[in-house]
Amino acid sequence: MKTYQKIHLRAFDVRIKDNRTGEEREDVIVLSKPQLQAAQVVGQSSKELIYRAYNRAGYAVLDIGKARKAEAALDLEGLFQGVTGDC
C-alpha cells in the first residue's frame, strides 16, 4: 500500500558573507513549516532562526528575502526502500 506524507516548505533567498574569507554570495535555505512553528513557540522569528543557522556555520547574514511556499509529498514506502533496501 502506498503511503504519503505531505510537508509544507518555505524557501528563503539569503545573501551571506563567509566570515573566514570575506566572500559574499547568494544562498537558499529551506525550512519546514513545523520547524518555523517550533521556533515561534520559543519566541524566535523565522529571521532569527535563519541568522542562528548561518552563524553556527560561520556565515554572517546580510539580507533575507521573502519566503516562497511549496508543498512536497513524500512516498514513505519508496523512502524506506531507499534507506534499507527492504520491501
C-alpha positions as CSV (number, residue, x, y, z in Angstrom):
1,M,0.0,0.0,0.0
2,K,1.3,3.4,-0.9
3,T,1.5,6.0,1.9
4,Y,2.5,9.6,1.6
5,Q,3.4,12.4,3.9
6,K,2.9,16.0,2.9
7,I,5.5,18.5,4.0
8,H,4.9,22.3,3.8
9,L,8.1,24.0,2.9
10,R,9.4,27.6,3.0
11,A,12.4,28.7,0.9
12,F,14.2,31.9,1.7
13,D,16.8,33.6,-0.6
14,V,19.7,34.7,1.7
15,R,22.7,36.9,1.0
16,I,25.5,35.7,3.2
17,K,29.2,36.6,3.9
18,D,31.7,34.0,4.8
19,N,33.4,35.2,8.0
20,R,36.6,33.3,7.1
21,T,37.2,34.6,3.6
22,G,35.0,37.7,3.4
23,E,33.3,36.3,0.3
24,E,29.7,37.3,-0.3
25,R,27.3,35.1,-2.1
26,E,23.6,34.2,-2.6
27,D,22.2,31.1,-0.9
28,V,18.8,29.4,-0.3
29,I,17.7,27.9,3.0
30,V,14.6,25.6,3.0
31,L,12.8,25.1,6.3
32,S,9.7,23.1,7.0
33,K,6.6,24.8,8.5
34,P,6.9,22.7,11.7
35,Q,10.4,24.0,12.2
36,L,9.2,27.6,11.8
37,Q,6.3,26.9,14.2
38,A,8.6,25.4,16.8
39,A,10.8,28.5,16.6
40,Q,7.8,30.6,17.2
41,V,6.9,28.6,20.3
42,V,10.2,29.6,21.9
43,G,9.8,33.2,20.8
44,Q,12.0,33.2,17.7
45,S,11.1,34.6,14.4
46,S,11.9,32.9,11.1
47,K,14.7,35.5,10.6
48,E,16.2,34.8,14.0
49,L,16.2,31.1,13.1
50,I,17.9,31.7,9.8
51,Y,20.5,34.0,11.4
52,R,21.3,31.4,14.0
53,A,21.7,28.6,11.5
54,Y,24.1,30.6,9.3
55,N,26.0,32.0,12.3
56,R,26.7,28.4,13.6
57,A,28.1,27.6,10.1
58,G,30.5,30.6,10.1
59,Y,28.5,33.0,8.0
60,A,27.0,36.4,8.5
61,V,23.6,37.1,7.1
62,L,23.4,40.3,5.1
63,D,19.8,40.0,3.7
64,I,16.8,37.6,3.8
65,G,14.2,37.6,1.1
66,K,10.5,36.8,1.4
67,A,9.5,33.2,1.9
68,R,8.4,31.2,-1.1
69,K,5.9,28.4,-0.2
70,A,5.8,24.9,-1.6
71,E,4.3,21.5,-0.6
72,A,6.1,18.2,-1.1
73,A,4.6,14.7,-0.9
74,L,7.0,12.0,0.2
75,D,6.4,8.4,-0.8
76,L,7.1,6.7,2.5
77,E,7.5,3.2,1.1
78,G,10.0,4.5,-1.5
79,L,11.9,6.4,1.1
80,F,12.0,3.3,3.3
81,Q,13.3,1.2,0.4
82,G,15.9,3.7,-0.4
83,V,17.2,3.7,3.2
84,T,17.0,0.0,4.0
85,G,16.8,-1.8,0.6
86,D,13.7,-3.7,2.0
87,C,10.2,-4.2,0.7
